[in-house]
């Protein structure tokens, strides 16, 4: 029995939660995968997996063995990458991120990434639907806000301010809210989670503490761009990143309200499974992505923008737009993952 191959097959079955998906990923037959797992259990004299017709699960011994196998395989892969080409990481890398981050920040700068790391085959997942890094075989993802999955390694790479906005037409119809109490007379466009369908209520910072306010609403969206357009069309108050809203504010399509109660900035994270912590591909991608966020002062991880007067904001927008023309995008991240 090839012990390393058996470990690789076992970890892939666990990661994908399926014999069939593991076989497809490893370009093997399902029967071969099944035989290897059976031989491995016979060799170890312990049952690693509980199998039913609907699902598989780890036994306590299988969970302990998986953790050790994951570390060994990561060490082997990193050693091969390091010694085969110490200056140039190589191999496949699967990453995932919200559509806005991909379209506006990462994709426009991919030529730079490919120039730096020509031997990395990048599989870029861009979309609003949250993914399971383990089951979907994703090496690294960009996420915003609270991280509920404590099994992932996380590195903070950026932050984003949010503002409450409305169109001039909406404010003419409903008036400009001056206090949080006046929100009772207003309506909001709600954002709901793509993962669980839960509506995300607006929150405001009051005396340093977030206060959630449930507003009347007749409309909800789970796509950041659609959500923004609902606000521009005057269908209700919306909450979006300041950087994303800036062009629309300066064009007069949106107006900020309740600026004294802006919510705290949302952190932006690069996350990856623990068994990928030594991957050279993941390491260089996270470093490169961190550079992208750091190069935009509105999205830097230590960002503490106090909303400068209008001329300063306009100058920042002009500078960012000029840099975008060179392919180094400086656009906003929507709140998709923070709301998931």
C-alpha positions as CSV (number, residue, x, y, z in Angstrom):
1,X,0.0,0.0,0.0
2,X,1.2,3.5,-0.9
3,X,0.8,5.2,2.5
4,X,1.1,8.7,1.1
5,X,-1.4,8.1,-1.6
6,X,-3.8,6.5,1.0
7,X,-3.5,9.6,3.1
8,X,-4.2,11.9,0.2
9,X,-7.3,9.8,-0.8
10,X,-8.5,9.8,2.8
11,X,-8.2,13.5,3.3
12,X,-9.8,14.2,0.0
13,X,-12.8,12.0,0.9
14,X,-13.1,13.9,4.2
15,X,-12.7,17.3,2.6
16,X,-15.3,16.7,-0.1
17,X,-17.5,14.6,2.1
18,X,-18.0,12.2,-0.8
19,X,-16.3,9.2,-2.3
20,X,-17.5,10.2,-5.7
21,X,-16.3,13.8,-5.5
22,X,-13.0,12.7,-4.2
23,X,-12.6,10.2,-7.1
24,X,-13.4,12.9,-9.6
25,X,-10.9,15.4,-8.0
26,X,-8.2,12.7,-7.9
27,X,-9.0,11.4,-11.4
28,X,-9.6,7.9,-10.0
29,X,-12.6,5.5,-10.1
30,X,-14.9,5.4,-7.2
31,X,-14.2,1.8,-6.7
32,X,-10.4,2.5,-6.4
33,X,-11.1,5.2,-3.8
34,X,-13.3,2.8,-1.8
35,X,-10.6,0.0,-2.0
36,X,-7.8,2.3,-0.8
37,X,-9.9,3.5,2.2
38,X,-10.8,-0.1,3.1
39,X,-7.1,-1.2,2.9
40,X,-6.0,1.8,5.0
41,X,-8.5,0.9,7.7
42,X,-7.3,-2.7,7.6
43,X,-3.7,-1.6,7.8
44,X,-4.4,0.7,10.8
45,X,-6.8,-1.8,12.4
46,X,-9.3,1.0,13.1
47,X,-12.4,2.3,11.5
48,X,-11.9,5.9,10.1
49,X,-15.2,6.6,8.6
50,X,-18.9,5.9,9.3
51,X,-20.7,5.3,6.1
52,X,-24.4,5.4,5.3
53,X,-26.3,5.6,2.0
54,X,-26.7,9.4,2.5
55,X,-23.5,10.6,4.1
56,X,-20.2,9.8,5.7
57,X,-18.7,11.0,8.9
58,X,-15.4,10.7,10.8
59,X,-15.0,8.4,13.8
60,X,-13.0,9.9,16.7
61,X,-10.0,7.9,15.5
62,X,-10.6,9.1,11.9
63,X,-10.8,12.8,13.1
64,X,-7.4,12.4,14.9
65,X,-5.9,10.6,11.9
66,X,-7.2,13.3,9.5
67,X,-5.5,16.1,11.4
68,X,-2.2,14.4,11.2
69,X,-2.6,13.4,7.5
70,X,-3.5,17.0,6.6
71,X,-0.3,18.4,8.2
72,X,1.8,15.7,6.6
73,X,0.4,16.3,3.1
74,X,0.7,20.1,3.5
75,X,4.4,19.7,4.5
76,X,5.1,17.4,1.5
77,X,3.4,19.8,-1.0
78,X,5.2,22.8,0.4
79,X,8.6,20.9,0.4
80,X,8.0,19.9,-3.3
81,X,7.1,23.5,-4.2
82,X,10.0,25.0,-2.3
83,X,12.8,22.7,-3.6
84,X,11.5,22.3,-7.1
85,X,11.4,26.0,-7.7
86,X,12.4,28.0,-4.6
87,X,11.9,31.4,-6.3
88,X,8.6,30.7,-8.1
89,X,5.6,29.0,-6.4
90,X,3.8,26.6,-8.8
91,X,0.7,24.5,-9.0
92,X,-3.1,25.0,-8.8
93,X,-4.7,27.5,-6.5
94,X,-8.4,27.8,-6.0
95,X,-9.7,31.0,-4.4
96,X,-13.2,32.4,-3.9
97,X,-14.5,35.9,-3.2
98,X,-17.7,38.1,-3.5
99,X,-18.5,39.3,-6.9
100,X,-17.7,43.0,-6.1
101,X,-14.2,42.2,-4.7
102,X,-13.4,40.0,-7.7
103,X,-14.7,42.3,-10.4
104,X,-13.5,45.6,-8.9
105,X,-10.3,44.9,-7.0
106,X,-8.8,41.5,-7.9
107,X,-9.6,40.9,-11.6
108,X,-8.3,44.2,-12.9
109,X,-4.9,43.5,-11.3
110,X,-4.6,39.8,-12.3
111,X,-2.0,40.7,-14.9
112,X,0.3,41.7,-12.2
113,X,-0.3,38.5,-10.2
114,X,0.4,36.4,-13.3
115,X,3.5,38.3,-14.1
116,X,4.8,37.7,-10.6
117,X,3.8,34.0,-10.4
118,X,3.5,32.6,-13.9
119,X,3.6,29.0,-12.7
120,X,0.5,29.3,-10.5
121,X,-2.7,28.0,-12.2
122,X,-5.4,30.2,-10.6
123,X,-9.0,29.1,-10.4
124,X,-10.9,32.3,-9.5
125,X,-14.4,31.8,-8.0
126,X,-16.3,35.1,-8.2
127,X,-19.9,35.2,-6.9
128,X,-22.3,36.2,-4.1
129,X,-23.1,32.6,-2.9
130,X,-21.0,31.6,0.1
131,X,-18.9,28.5,-0.3
132,X,-17.6,25.9,2.1
133,X,-13.9,25.9,1.8
134,X,-13.4,22.3,2.9
135,X,-16.2,20.6,1.0
136,X,-15.7,22.8,-2.2
137,X,-11.9,22.3,-2.1
138,X,-11.2,26.1,-2.0
139,X,-7.6,27.0,-0.9
140,X,-8.3,30.6,0.1
141,X,-11.2,33.1,0.3
142,X,-11.8,36.8,0.9
143,X,-14.5,37.5,3.4
144,X,-15.9,40.5,5.3
145,X,-17.2,41.0,8.8
146,X,-17.8,38.4,11.5
147,X,-16.1,35.0,10.9
148,X,-18.4,32.3,12.3
149,X,-16.1,29.4,11.3
150,X,-13.3,29.2,13.9
151,X,-11.7,26.2,12.1
152,X,-10.3,28.6,9.4
153,X,-7.0,30.5,9.6
154,X,-7.8,34.2,9.1
155,X,-5.6,37.2,8.3
156,X,-7.0,40.7,8.3
157,X,-6.1,42.4,5.0
158,X,-8.4,45.4,4.9
159,X,-11.4,47.3,6.3
160,X,-14.4,49.1,4.9
161,X,-16.5,52.0,6.2
162,X,-20.3,52.0,5.6
163,X,-22.7,54.9,5.1
164,X,-26.5,55.3,5.2
165,X,-27.8,56.7,1.9
166,X,-30.9,57.8,0.1
167,X,-31.7,59.3,-3.3
168,X,-32.8,63.0,-3.5
169,X,-36.2,61.8,-4.7
170,X,-36.7,59.7,-1.6
171,X,-35.6,62.5,0.7
172,X,-38.0,64.9,-1.0
173,X,-40.8,62.5,-0.5
174,X,-40.0,61.4,3.1
175,X,-37.8,64.1,4.5
176,X,-34.3,63.9,5.8
177,X,-34.0,61.9,9.0
178,X,-32.1,63.9,11.7
179,X,-32.2,61.4,14.5
180,X,-32.5,57.6,14.8
181,X,-35.9,58.1,16.3
182,X,-37.1,59.6,13.1
183,X,-36.4,56.4,11.2
184,X,-39.9,55.2,12.3
185,X,-41.3,57.5,9.5
186,X,-39.0,56.0,6.9
187,X,-38.6,52.8,4.9
188,X,-35.5,50.8,4.0
189,X,-34.4,48.5,1.3
190,X,-33.4,45.4,3.2
191,X,-30.5,43.1,2.4
192,X,-31.0,39.4,3.0
193,X,-28.4,36.6,3.4
194,X,-27.8,34.3,0.4
195,X,-26.8,31.6,2.9
196,X,-29.8,31.5,5.2
197,X,-32.3,34.0,3.9
198,X,-32.1,36.1,7.1
199,X,-32.8,39.8,6.7
200,X,-29.9,42.0,7.9
201,X,-31.2,44.9,9.9
202,X,-29.4,48.3,9.9
203,X,-27.2,49.1,12.9
204,X,-25.9,52.4,14.1
205,X,-23.1,53.3,16.5
206,X,-24.5,55.0,19.6
207,X,-22.0,56.0,22.3
208,X,-19.5,53.5,20.9
209,X,-22.0,50.6,20.9
210,X,-23.9,49.2,17.9
211,X,-27.6,49.6,18.0
212,X,-29.7,47.5,15.6
213,X,-32.9,49.2,14.3
214,X,-35.6,47.3,12.5
215,X,-37.2,49.5,9.8
216,X,-40.2,49.2,7.7
217,X,-39.5,47.7,4.4
218,X,-41.3,46.4,1.3
219,X,-38.3,45.3,-0.6
220,X,-35.2,43.2,0.0
221,X,-32.3,42.0,-2.2
222,X,-29.4,39.6,-1.8
223,X,-27.1,41.1,-4.5
224,X,-25.0,44.1,-3.7
225,X,-25.4,45.8,-7.1
226,X,-29.1,45.3,-7.2
227,X,-29.3,46.6,-3.6
228,X,-27.4,49.8,-4.6
229,X,-29.7,50.4,-7.6
230,X,-32.8,50.1,-5.4
231,X,-31.4,53.0,-3.3
232,X,-30.6,55.1,-6.4
233,X,-34.2,54.5,-7.7
234,X,-35.5,56.0,-4.5
235,X,-37.1,52.8,-3.1
236,X,-35.7,53.3,0.4
237,X,-32.7,53.9,2.7
238,X,-29.7,51.7,2.0
239,X,-26.4,50.9,3.8
240,X,-23.4,50.5,1.5
241,X,-19.6,51.0,1.7
242,X,-18.6,54.6,1.5
243,X,-16.0,53.9,-1.2
244,X,-18.6,52.2,-3.4
245,X,-21.1,55.0,-2.9
246,X,-18.6,57.9,-3.5
247,X,-19.1,58.3,-7.3
248,X,-22.9,58.3,-6.8
249,X,-22.7,60.8,-3.9
250,X,-20.6,63.2,-6.0
251,X,-22.9,62.8,-9.0
252,X,-25.9,63.7,-6.8
253,X,-27.6,60.3,-7.2
254,X,-27.3,59.5,-3.5
255,X,-27.1,61.6,-0.3
256,X,-25.6,60.5,3.1
257,X,-27.9,60.7,6.1
258,X,-27.4,60.1,9.8
259,X,-23.6,60.6,9.5
260,X,-23.2,61.0,13.3
261,X,-24.2,57.4,13.8
262,X,-22.1,55.6,11.1
263,X,-21.4,51.9,12.0
264,X,-18.0,50.7,12.8
265,X,-15.8,49.7,9.9
266,X,-16.1,46.1,8.8
267,X,-12.8,44.1,8.7
268,X,-11.9,42.2,5.5
269,X,-10.2,38.8,5.9
270,X,-8.2,36.3,3.8
271,X,-9.2,32.9,5.2
272,X,-8.0,29.4,4.4
273,X,-8.2,25.9,5.9
274,X,-5.6,25.0,8.6
275,X,-4.2,22.3,6.3
276,X,-3.2,25.0,3.7
277,X,-1.2,27.1,6.1
278,X,2.1,26.0,4.5
279,X,1.1,26.3,0.9
280,X,3.4,28.6,-1.0
281,X,0.6,29.4,-3.5
282,X,-1.8,30.5,-0.7
283,X,1.0,32.4,1.0
284,X,1.9,34.5,-2.0
285,X,-1.8,35.1,-3.0
286,X,-2.6,36.4,0.5
287,X,0.4,38.7,0.4
288,X,-0.5,40.0,-3.0
289,X,-4.2,40.5,-2.1
290,X,-3.1,42.4,1.1
291,X,-1.0,44.7,-1.2
292,X,-4.2,45.4,-3.2
293,X,-6.1,46.5,-0.1
294,X,-3.2,48.4,1.4
295,X,-2.7,50.4,-1.8
296,X,-6.2,51.9,-1.4
297,X,-6.3,54.1,1.7
298,X,-10.0,53.7,2.0
299,X,-9.7,49.9,2.3
300,X,-6.5,49.5,4.3
301,X,-6.7,47.3,7.4
302,X,-5.8,50.2,9.7
303,X,-8.2,52.5,8.0
304,X,-9.9,55.0,10.3
305,X,-11.4,57.5,7.9
306,X,-13.2,60.4,9.6
307,X,-14.8,61.5,6.4
308,X,-12.9,64.5,5.3
309,X,-14.7,67.6,3.8
310,X,-16.0,67.3,0.2
311,X,-12.9,68.7,-1.6
312,X,-10.7,66.1,0.1
313,X,-13.1,63.3,-0.8
314,X,-13.2,64.5,-4.4
315,X,-9.4,64.5,-4.6
316,X,-9.3,61.0,-3.3
317,X,-11.8,59.8,-5.9
318,X,-9.9,61.4,-8.7
319,X,-6.6,59.8,-7.6
320,X,-8.3,56.4,-7.3
321,X,-10.0,56.7,-10.7
322,X,-6.7,57.5,-12.4
323,X,-5.0,54.5,-10.8
324,X,-7.9,52.3,-11.9
325,X,-7.2,53.2,-15.6
326,X,-3.8,51.6,-15.3
327,X,-5.4,48.3,-14.3
328,X,-4.7,48.6,-10.5
329,X,-8.3,48.8,-9.4
330,X,-9.3,51.0,-6.5
331,X,-13.0,50.2,-6.2
332,X,-15.3,49.2,-3.4
333,X,-16.3,46.0,-1.8
334,X,-20.0,45.4,-1.3
335,X,-21.2,44.0,1.9
336,X,-22.2,40.6,0.6
337,X,-20.1,38.4,2.8
338,X,-20.5,40.5,5.8
339,X,-24.3,40.1,5.5
340,X,-24.1,36.3,4.9
